[in-house]
Amino acid sequence: MLYEMSILCAFPVYDLTLLIALAWLAKVCTATNDHRIQPGNPLMKKYRCMVCSHVYDPAEGDPDSGIAPGTAFENLPETWSCPDCGATKADFEPMD
């Protein structure tokens, strides 16, 4: 009988813990998205291609490559390349 009661009591605690974890995750994801798209945010820094001078602007993204507006340069996939000359991500430098 005591064993059965402990099992019944464990489920509500597990559910509450899961709900708290999901709420925290939702808050983190929302904060991250809001954080990325705010003007003046360091993640919104523009980068210039050292080969052809193309400027990657996070506010615009790179829609032709499937990169959504608001995507920070640091969050671009390593396989991303300059849309103008094909230079790699390593060939870009931050703009002042």
N, C-alpha and C positions, 0 to 999 in steps of 0.2 A: 504494500500500500504506500509506504513512504517513497519507494522507488518511482511509482507511478506519479506521485505528486511532484517529485523533483523534475520529472520529464515535462509535465504540464507547465510548471513554472519556468522552465528553461526556454520554452518557445517565445513567450512574450518578451523576455529579455533579449533574445536573439533578434526578434523582429524590430525592437526598439533600437538596438545597435545598428542594424542594417539601415533603418530609416535615418539615423543620425549620420552614418557614413555617406549615404546617398545625398542627403541635404548638404553636407560639407563639400562633396564632389561637385554638385551643381553650383554651389557658391564659388568654388575655385574656378570652374570652367567659365562662368559668367564674368567673374572678375578678370580673368585672363583675356577674354574677348574684348571687354570694355577697355582694358588696359592697353591693348594693342592698337585700337583705332582712335585713341585720343590724340589730337594734334599736340605737338610739343613733346611727346613721349620719346625717350631715347630709342625705343624700338622702331620709331617711325623715321629713323635717320636714312637719308638717301645715300646710295652707293654709285660710284662711277666706274665704268669699265676702263681699265688702263690701256686696252688695245684700241678701242674705237670711240671712247668717250660717251657711250650710251649711259643714261642715268636710270637706275632702278629706283622707282619711287614707291614705297610701301603703300601709300594711299591709293595708288592706281593698280598695284599688283602687275601681273603679266597675264592678262586674260587669254592671249593666244597660246600660252603654255599651260593653261589651266590653273594659274596662280591667282587666287581671289584678292580683291582689294583689302587692305588691312593686314597683309602678310608681311611680317618683318623679314628683312634680308637674312637674319640668322635662322629663320624658320623655313627658308627655301630648301628643297631637297638638294642633296649633294650632286645630283645628276643634272640640276638646272644649269642652263648655259645662257649666255648673252643672246637675246633675240636678234641682234643686228649682225654680230660677227661670229658667234658660236664659242666665244671665250668661256672658260670655266668660272665657277664662283670664286675661285682663288685669285682670279685676275681683276677683281673689283676692289676698290678702296673706298673707305667712308669719306663722305664730303663734309666739309666744315660748315 
